[in-house]
């Protein structure tokens, strides 16, 4: 394949084209998972409550859906969801355990209607366990997994936005889980429930750190380890203009390039992974980096093997030449936002248009006309 034209033999459809996903509207990780599946080409119908107020963070997370407003307190609303689930390949929901069971939409019922259905459940604590029925947010889930304790400066733990729990340990694991279950269902004819807990996912993301702990290479003290900012060659530094840069020169060959660019003899730090030399190294790095502007360091260190990058706010990240060259950010519906990821050579991804579910779509999902009439009474 011509490397200069990675989509030369593209189909025009994402890799999940033809997959039907039924999503129950929620917050954070479940909608993000629905967005990912839509970006990959799935047709996603979102069940939303009538007059549901949109939140500022919904604008991008809600992209690419067909929306059906349904009152789940009414028998017709429940019947509609049950009918859609009978034609779906995947269902995703983010309610507390037991909520959909009370509505008559639990997996025991829906898997009888549709034995191949993959029923994805997204919660913070999981479907069972002492905390399963209590409220919480990302910060609580990553705290229980050991991740939060390891992140921050020496003085206090710092939440890493909600990337580790909601989106990393939650949505991405849910997407991986339902796709794995979908592959299994297509080969066996049998669906299943995917219990995705953010505590489980965040713990899984910590696998390398637990391995380092087991080998005695990880101290349970923040800013004291190789990857938590404790190592001066893997940290951020303030520049003369109060902007920031970062270096990640872990391996000796990259560390050698960094020192050469900074004018520091490699012989000064023959064993740079030894924490005994880190205080002196840090003091020298801080002094050097603060002597010049971020632009100076970009000119000197960009496109080298020094493992360098400027620390950019979102407003500047969208304009960085590398991101522009790859189309990492796009403008859709007048909003600058991250493009779908990852990239596919034959089945390229794309942001799908959002719309209200129409009659033809409901019929394609084999919903009876009598039920459609109850949901869309004003249709022509």
N, C-alpha and C positions, 0 to 999 in steps of 0.2 A: 504494500500500500504506500502511496506517495505520502511521505511524512509531512510535506508542506500543505497537503490537503487531507486532513484526518477524516473528513466526512465525505470523501469522494464517492463511496458506495453507500451513503446514508439512505435509510428507508423513509425518512420524514416522520417517523413515529418513535416515541420513547420506548425503552425496553419493557415497560409495563403496559404497553398499548393492548387493550382488550381486557385488562383486569378491572373488575368492578369492586369499588370500596365503598362501604357504608360507614360514615363517620358521625358520631354523636358530638355536637358542639360542646366545647369545654374550654379550659384555660391552658395556656402554656404548651406542655410537651405533646399532648394528644393532637392539638391543631398543627403543631410543627411537623409531627409525623404525617398527618394528612397532607400537608403542603409538600413534603418530600415525595410521597407516593404520587401525587398529582404531577409534580415536576418530572417524575420518571415516566409519565405517560398514562397512568391509571385514570379511569373515570371515577371521580369521587363525588358522591352525593352526601352533602352534609345535612343532618337533621338539626334544625335550629328551633329555638323557642320563639313564638310570636312576640314581637316588640322587644327582642333581646337587645340591650344597649351594647354598642360596640366600644371596645377599649382601644386606646391609642396603639397598643402593640398588636392589635388584630389586623391592621391594614395589610401587612406583608404576610403574616402567618395564615391569613384566610384566603390567600390567592389560589386561583385555579380550581374552585369548587363550583358544583351545581347545588344550590341551596334550596331546601324544602322546609318551610316553616310548618311545624307540627306541634300540636298541643298534646303532650304525652299523658295528660290527665283525662283525655277523652278516648273512648273506645276506638273511634275512627283513626286517631293518631297512632295508637298502639298497633292497630291492624295494618296501617300503612307501613310502619317500620318492620313488622313481621313479614309483610309481603315483599318489601325491598330486600330484606335479609335472605329470603328464600332464593333470590337471584344473584346475590352478592358472592364474590370470592372471599372477601375480607371484610370484617367489621372491626372498627376500633372505637373504644370508649374510654373516658377518663373519670368516671364517677367513683364515689366511695364503694367499697364492696357491698353487694346486696341491693343497690339501688335499682338496677335493671331487672333483677329477679322480682322485686316487688311490683314492677310494671308488667310482668309477664313477658319480658324480653331477655331473660337470662339464657345462658348457653345451653342448658338442658333442653329448653323448648326449641330454640333456634337451630340447634344441631340436629334435632329430630326432623325439622322441616327441611333442612339443607345439610346433609351429612358431610359435605365437602367444605363447609364454611370454616374459615380461620377466624377465631374470635379473639381479638387482641384487647387486653385489658391493661390500662396504664394507671398506676397509682404510685404514691410516694412510698408507702410502707409494704405494699403487696396485698394479696387477697387474704392472707392469714398472718397470724403472729400477734403478740400483745398490743402493738401499736396500730393494727390494721384499720381500726374504725375511728381513729383520732385524726384531727386536722394537722396540717403541717405544710411547709413550703421547702423549696430547694435547700435552703440553708440548714434546715433541720435534718434532711435526709443525708446530705453529705457529711454532716457532723457525726451521725451515727455510723457512717461507713469508714471513718478514719481519715477521709480526705481533707475536711476543713481544718483539722488540727495541724496538718502538714503545710498549710498555705498561709502566707502572710509574713510579716517581719517578726523579729524576735519577741516583740512586745505583746502581740495579740494575733489571733487568727483573723484572716480577711476573706470574706466571701468572694470567690472568683466570678462575679456576676452570677447568672444562674446557668452557666454553661455546663458544669460538671454533673449536676443532678437532673434538672429539667430536660436539657437538650442532649447532653452527652450520655449520661446514664439512663435517661428516660426515653426520649423520642428516638434516638438512634438505635438503642437496643430494641425498642418496640418494632421499628422498621425492619431491623435484621431478623427479629423473631418471627414476625408475620410472613416475611418473604421465605424464610426457611420452612415454616409450617405450610406455606402455599406450595412450595416444591414437593414437600412430602405428601400433601393432599392430592396433588396431580398424579403422583406415582402410585398412591395407595387407594385413592378414592375416599379417604377418611380425613376430616378436619379435626381441629382440636382447639383448646383454649391456650392462649399465650399470656401468662401472668408476668407482666413486666413491672417490677418495682424499682423505683429510683435508687433505693438503698442498695439493692443488688447490683444495679448497673454501675453506680458510683464505686462500689467495692471492687467490681471487676476491672474498672479503669485503673484502680490502684495496684493491679497485679505486679507490675515491675517494682513498685516501692515495697510491697510485701516481700518480694524475692530479695531485694537489697537488705531489708530488715533481717530476714532469716540468715543471710550470710554475714551479718554484722557490719554492713556497709551503709546503714541508715540510722541516724540518731533521731530520737523522738524529740527533737528540738528544732524549732523553725529557724530558717536562715543559717543552717549549719551543715547543709548537705550539698551534694553535687548539683542537684537540679532544683533546689528551692531558693536560689539566690545566695546560698552560703559560699559557693565557689565564685571568686571574683571574675573568672573567665566565662561565667554563665550568669550574667546579671545585667541590670540596667544602670546607666550613668547619665548624670545631668551634664549638659554642655554649657558653654559660655553664654548662650542666648536663652538659657532656662528651658530649652527643649531637651529631649531625651534620645538616647541611642541604646542598643542592646548588643551584646556579644554572646556567642555560644560556642566558643572554641574549645570543645571538649577534648578531641583527639590531638595528639602531639603535633601532627603535621599541620593542623589548622591553627593550633596555638602558636606554632613557630611563625606562621604567616602573620598572625596578629602582632606578635612581639616585633617582628621585623618592621612592620608598618609604623609601629609606635616608637621605634628606635630604642627598644629595650633588648639587651643581649639575652638570648635563649639560655646561656650558661648561668644566668642569675636564678633561673627556676628549672633545674634539671628534672625535678620530680613535681610537676605542677599540680598533680592530684593530691599531694600531701597537704592536709589542712594546716600543718605547721607554718607553711609559707604564705598562707592566704592573707593574713592581716597586712603584711608588708606589700604584697602584690596589689591588694585592694587600694591601699593608700596611694600607690604609684598610678594605678589606673584612674582613680578619681581625680588626681592632680592633672594628669595628661588630658583626659577627656574634657575637663572643665576649662581647659586653656583655649579651646577653639569651639566654633559654632557647630551645630548639627550639620549644616551644609558642608562645612569643611570635612567632617568625618565621612559624610556620604561620598564626597568626591574622592577621598583617599581610599576608602574601604569597600565601597559598593563594587559588586562584580569581581570580588576577590574571594579566596578561600579562607578569609578571616572569620567567617560565620558572623556576619554583621548585618544589622538592619536598623533603620531609624524607627523610633517608636512613634507611630502616627495616630492622630485622632481620626475618627471616621471621616470627617470632612476632607482630610488629606489622603486617606487610604484610597478613596474612590478615584483620585487623580494620579496615583503613583504609576509611573510608566509600565511596570511589570503587570499591575492589575489591569491597566488599560489595554495592554497588548493581548492579554488572555481573555478580556471581556468578563472579568471577575464580578464586576458590577454592571447592572443594566438599569435603564429607566423603563418602568412598566406602569401604566395608568398614572403617569406623571410623577412617580415616586422612584427615586434612586434606591436600588435594593440589590442584595446579593443575587447573582445568577444561579440557576440550578447547578448542583454538583452531585456526583463527579461527572466527568466527560465520557462519552461513549462514541466510538468511531463509526459504528453502523446504525445505531438507534439513538440519535442525539436527543437530549432533553430540551424542554422548553417550558416557559411559563404559560399555562393554559388560561383561557379567559374564564372569568367568573360570571355566573348567570343564575337566574331563578330556574328551577326545574320546570320543564314544559311537559305537555301531554305526551309528546312523542317519546321523550326519555322514559317517562313512567311506563308507557306501553312496552318499550324495549326491555324494561326490567320486569315485564310480565305482570304489572299491577292491573287488577280487574277494573274495567271502566266504571263500575258502580262505586268503587272506592275512590277512583280518580275524581268522580263527580263530587264526592264529599270533601275532598281536599282542595279542589280547584273549581268551586261552584260557578265562577264567573267566566269560565272558558267558553270560547265560541264553539 
